[in-house]
Amino acid sequence: MTATGDPALDADALDAAFAETVRRTGASIGALYLLAPDGRLLCLDVLSGVPVEFASPWTRVPLASPAPVADAVREDRLVWVGSQEEMVRCYPRTAVALPYPLALVAAPVTGARPWGSLLLMWPATRPPYMTQRERGNINSSCRRLARLLEEAAERGGTRRARPRAVSAGTGRRAAPEPAVADFVDRLPGGSCALDLEGRITYVSSGACELLGREAGQLLGTLPWQSVRWLDDPACEDSYRAAVISREPVSLSACRPPNHWLDIHLYPDASGISARIVPAGAPGPPAPAPRRTTPTAVPARAGRLYQLTHLAAGLTEVVGVQDVVDLVADQIMPAFGAQGLVLSTAEAGRLRITGHRGYPAETIRRLDGLPLDTTFTPAGQALGSGIPAFFANPEEMRRTYPEAPVVSGKKAWAFLPLIISSRPVGVCILSYDSPHEFPAEERAVLTSLAGLIAQAFDRARLYDIKHDLAHGLQQALLPRGLPALDGLRVAARYLPATRGMEIGGDFYDLIRLGDSADAAAAVIGDVQGHNVAAAALMGQVRTAVHAHATLGTPPDQVLHRTNRLLAELAPDLFTSCLYVHLDFARERVSLASAGHPPPVLRLPDGGSRAVVVPPGPLLGVDPDAVFPLVEIPLTRGMLLALYTDGLVETPGTDLEDAITRLAQHLADADDRDLDGLIDTLLSKAETTAQRIDDIALLVLQCE
């Protein structure tokens, strides 16, 4: 019987183990990501060394994304990035959002099952490599974290609604003693201390004079909030650079009307010490690298990094569901939203193409509303092209009294998706409590809407093409295979996971004559992954079928089909394997046009590739000859026909791959042929990104 644990105790134990790991490895920043229940997202759970606000673009990382923490879990390996140059080369999207010199490692937290990923970061001053001892320590720490997570899961603890910042043990600096404060005040210029969240914890009288504020107005505040002329992206970016890189940074800022100050930031694991001197005055020894202050419209640097990071993500989405997932998984948490509706205009109505955070009944009521509806501002925003923001239900009720009642939300942002003055849809972000939309946030959301519009329109076009191609593919493949006495059969087709997900792979099983004494199995692969390849596949399959039903021998079936393709001159080549099963003579005849050999499993369990001398690809040489091979047909034998997508992977020898396929076939359970196909596909690791489609046809004589 499992005892009921205290979730707080579970969280404290996990936080303590995490903090100890960060401290023991000497990392300046640490983060623990846990897999969401659906296994598709990594959610930030614990953070150390930087404010949680800094991590807002990465609080939820899709497992399929090109990021170190995702690769560590997906590939079950330790990911080491030793320099900014390596980051740019291996993870360009992450490098855009973290343009600082640093090194990092992401390690899978795995026990009885995968739990998530541990991220550790160091300043670039550390060696650009990891020792075996370091790797062992990190792997040991990950196993310890996994054990704590498993124990907590048994008691129903550890799951938190939002990320939590913990200290790695250094603590905040205590307020200086009076003598120390007097010493600091006697120094030229001003001094102040900031914690890792950017709040001022100490300020000298000289700093108050230079900043033009009293100590009570500064302590406990963020400098760019209490000193308005520091509200510049470069100031916050300099602080961010110092915290993340743990390297000194300098910047210049202008106190109105024309008093320029030099600010030198010196970070460590507990916070930042700042020296403030008039511009041109002697600075501290070994002055820090300077970051010039550009003229810019005041905005939070974090928002700008979010916009850059999300823009990079939107360039990589493919289909409409990808757009919905990215907006829900990254844009919603970045702006604190709890609800999402993505709609498009179709035939004068608003059709919802994706949503999060709404019950199904609400979506049914909102789907299909006319564009001129007064039920919601969505149609008005789409028609006018002007975003609409409602900070609370009262603002919404003035014009749309029913909307707050239906949705149950308390604040909304209606963002029209416009491309070249053409409306393509509307994105609605909603909040469970009132939410103010300052001018800066409105500007960022409006800019982001343009990026979403481009991605959304591109994704809709892709989905339309994909549906057309998929329909063509399915129409050209056989809807079902004939049932033949004495023969068990199963087949599978898997499209490539890149491109249009359509190719020229095909298979067929043909009954020969009326006596059911013979049958033909054929499998082939047309070059390319587009509509032209699928169309040619249909022609090849039809030609093979026509010649086969006339009782033509396998070598002649390929010869005649080859002549036809040579006359058509399609500029695409085709591989093909034709197998003739003669149940009366108990013989199997095979001929190949450049196709991988079939794999045979005998009744005694032995398995091997059948040696079939291949002729040239169809359509290359109109006079080509295709050698004929015969093997015995025995009861219980099993024959697997496949296309090269099942065995060809970059860096793998083809013969070795076919040998492994034969071994997998020998070990597979043949009581259920569909289950046997599942086994072969899983052993071939075809569940990941496939650069080629796969066709697989399995025959077993009874």
C-alpha angles and dihedrals in degrees: 000000000000118000121228108247133202108257090208091057090047091051093047092052091048092046091049093050091047093049091049090052092052092047096045094049092048091235117161093209131027135181134180118207122193127199115251116239091260091055093230100098138051110215122201108242107166131018133186134184100023136051116272087238090068090059096048094111089054104040088110119032119183110235090230094055122111096249132122095242091050094046090051092058098035095048096031094230141114111262115207123189109183103183145013089255090056090047091054091049099045104027110022094167092054091045091056091056095040105042093168134108105259145125126228144180129202117197130184116248099215133162126141084344137001111285104175143279138299116218121197126179133192134185114266089252091082118091113280093238140059125235122225089248091056092048090049092050092050093047090048090051091050091053090051092051089049091053091051091049092050092049091047092048090056088056095041097248143121100053110124129188094224138014120278128212117222132182120246089218106273094102128197122302114262118239110273121259115253092256091052091047090051089050092052092046091055091057117095115261123007138298134203139166128223129193123227090271090059097250120139111248099172134017129181125221089250091056091049090053094048094045093044095232137109118247091247089057092053109037113097093010135108108251094230090054101045094038104047096194088062088060092108128121091237093058095052091040090055090051090047091050092051093049096047100037095036087218126125115264133188131200140171125229133182119231106204131292099019111313108130119202131193113218120195118196122202114186134194136161094287102044144291133301113209129199117198121196134162112269111274094020118123110276130209119294116283095017116224123250108280125241109195117223111237123203107258142151107269110260138143110272089215090061090051091052089048091052092049093047094047092045089056090050093050091056090062101049117109113185134028092260089055089056091049092049094049093048091047097042100041114012097045095054092040090061097032095247123154100192137048135185121178113191136177132201114249125168092339095311138100109245117192110227098176142001145173133192097025130104117245093247092058092050091051090054093048098043117096098015115156117258091244093053120143089200094086136008091238095096093045092050092048094047096047097036089224119126117236125210126191115186096191141005092263091063090049095047093058091071105010108033096173099049098079091047094053099043100035089215126133104209136022143192115199109197117186114216106222130174118186091337089309116120113224101170147310131262117209122196115189137186134214091221134031111290128191117220108211118202092257093055092046090053092050093046091048091051090047091052089063091054092047090050092055092047093043094051092046091048093050090052090049092050091050091051091044093052090049093048093044091051091051091048093051092046091055097046118077113269090216140353121245119255110241127187112248095016131095115197140180132171140187136190122196120184122220114268092226131065119007094335091238129111145156101264113128142166136186142179115211128195109222117210128337099280096069088227092125141033137176128220120195134182129177148164126218115206114256141031107248143083092281090057091049092048092050089047088058091052093049093048091049092049093048091047093050095050093042095055089057089064094250115166116253096253091051093046089058092041094054094043089050092053090051093051092046089056092048090050094201095174087233125099128216134207117207140178119200121194123189115199113201107188094180095054092032091229134129117208120196137187128178136201101199093308127141112265120260120250118236126203114194124212090257090060097255114138133194144149114267111239106234114167102228124227120210123290115279114268097027105091118017091203097048121141121220114206117230122224128188130201131176118270108224131177112263095020116137125207123195118199116189144161124244094260087079095058109020117090128154113274095014125116110238095221091050090050092051090048090053090048089054090051092049089050091051091053097043123104109245098193089098114031093196088054089048089055090050088053094050092048093048092048090051089054093234094149092085127068108323117204091188135036122248133220120185127182120183123193127186125185115220 
